[in-house]
Amino acid sequence: MALFASGAIIGLSIAGYGLFTAKGTRSRAVPPEAVAMVNQRQILRSDFMTQTQTQFSAPFAQTSMAQRKQTIEAMIDEELMMQRGLEIDLPSYDPDVRNALVAGVELEVTADVLAQQPTPEQLRAYYEQHQDQYSSEGVMQLRDLVATSKDSATRAAEELRHGRPLETVIKQYGLTDSGRFMDAGHVDTGDIFQFAVRAKLDDALYQATAPLKTGEVSAPVTRSDGAHLIVMIQHRFPVRQTFEQASDRVWSDFKKDAQAKVRAANLAYLRSRADIIIAPEYAR
């Protein structure tokens, strides 16, 4: 029995050696389109030629055999490191690798969108559908004043509307500046872009400010620190741009929207075939 067992083991060993070393087998042959195989993964000949030309700044036909072998060895090392990274699941705990992997997948998904060139008709139709976002930026000069009571603010607003000087009304009704618009410790009464005003005011104050024309005063807006009055010294409203003026932005926004749609569709598909379990406290 021992001799029979030994014979069987020796026979299997010989057969296995022959299987994995025979010429022409999958484990030993390099396909015509590749220059090397690393754990059955191909290093493509086209990639090898491109990297050789890039590395030595010369046409491939002018590179030496030594240079080509150097490129192959470098590509094999790179492939081994990449495979090792996947083997130890590097993307799961290295944020840089994870971000690069996500960016690479998104680039692959949106490659067709990036390659396509929208027609002038498509761009104009997109502009017509989104005209509100193609305007010059509005500019304001204003004062955000605070009164101790809504009654004081109402009377101060009436005085200002009847033409009394701003500084006189401020002193008479004890108005103070809110401090939201300051520059080097002083009240900023210069030009302020409308988006900056929007960032400094809460929704109620901004809604009272946005429609004011030059010289107008808002109705009192009661907040936690008192009753606010917005005095609009000057307001240059946004001016809608023509299609020709906004063409560059239209092209960019058209591309971004197309990419977002493709990305959303891809994520919906991936979610449909994934098994996702969320902790009860965060489940929808």
Order of alpha helices (4+ residues) and beta strands (2+ residues): alpha-beta-beta-alpha-alpha-alpha-alpha-alpha-beta-alpha-alpha-beta-beta-beta-beta-alpha-alpha-beta-beta-alpha
